[in-house]
Amino acid sequence: MAVNRRKPNHKPGSRPGNSHPGAKPVKPAKRRDDRRKKPVEKPEEQKGDQPAIGTIQWFPGHMARTRRKIQESLKMVDAVVEIVDARIPLSSRNPEMDYLTDGKPRMVILNKADLADENANRRWLAYFKKQGMAAIAVDCKSGRGCNQFDPAIRELLSDLLEKWESKGANRTIRAMIVGIPNVGKSSFINRMNKGGKAKVEDRPGVTRQNQWFVIEGGTQLLDTPGVLWPKFEDQTVAMRLAFTGAIKDQVLDMEEMACELLGILRREYPQVLLERYKLEEPLNEDNYELLHDIGRKRGMLVSGGQIDTGRASIMLMDEYRGGKLGRITLDSLPSREVTGDA
Ligand code: G4P
């Protein structure tokens, strides 16, 4: 069978697994028909809350506003709760949070734990705990694990709670919820806010946009004051955000995404590929050839007998997102970390 040799648009240093600190800023993959289009210039002009890759580094004004809002709101809360996508616990974080919330007790919630590898969830929980944060894994769709939130935040703030008690202070915990778009902040708040009603308050110094929710046990949650963007320093992070739906597909090359995903699956979950696509061992080491193999197995042909890699890419991404490939975590722990179970 003839093989279409057109390779996806990999740039040097941007191939799967080649993430490095000096990686170039991400640019949208060029397509023949959009080369003449002007790039988006102002973040405010974007529709919805999805960033376009390639414009992220032009967000200083926007980031500065969010940073200011978060820092103002920090004065009103006892802890910061960061929600991340359990499938990409690092790629779905904004690294500025460490600096922005310096000194505040922190909790990380691995949301969408139902879609992530259970062993990886345990290792990531251990990783965040080792950094002095509280960490829980939840599934906001079913509500699984959400009951861990109250005890975990009480344990995190046990010193403060003791102090309040010794002073006879009648206070309740206040925590700010932060996270990049699509990690499940609204789902978490809706799940916890059992009454279903947002409690909007006009406290002195609190802007009207600040939304407070009271959850069972009395803790008050402050919805994110502003939108946090993820870290877009290299193509790998951008790709992973796109795999999970945090970035729109249109800004990335679908075949390139499929090859990046195949690279991870081949290394970390080869059995999934072998079984799902009925491939034979050894798996092709070239991701693009592997995509061909999958397209061939699924009978995705174009005229002339070539493999329709575009269709195969869309099918692969759909199957991954639809959970048909099973529970898969794409981010690996930093290699220097000891990866003991929690
Ligand atoms: P955000 O506020 O941080 O932007 O995220 P949001 O709650 O809107 O959730 C984004 C998507 O992720 C939603 O899917 C939501 O249902 C889904 N989601 C949130 N938490 C979980 C979880 O723990 N497990 C799973 N499997 N999915 C979760 P959507 O397709 O945008 O909408 P819909 O499926 O609710 O219609």
Boltz pocket constraint, residues with backbone or C-beta under 6 A from the ligand:
constraints:
  - pocket:
      binder: B
      contacts: [[A, 111], [A, 112], [A, 113], [A, 114], [A, 115], [A, 138], [A, 139], [A, 140], [A, 141], [A, 142], [A, 179], [A, 180], [A, 181], [A, 182], [A, 183], [A, 184], [A, 185], [A, 186], [A, 187], [A, 188]]
      max_distance: 6.0
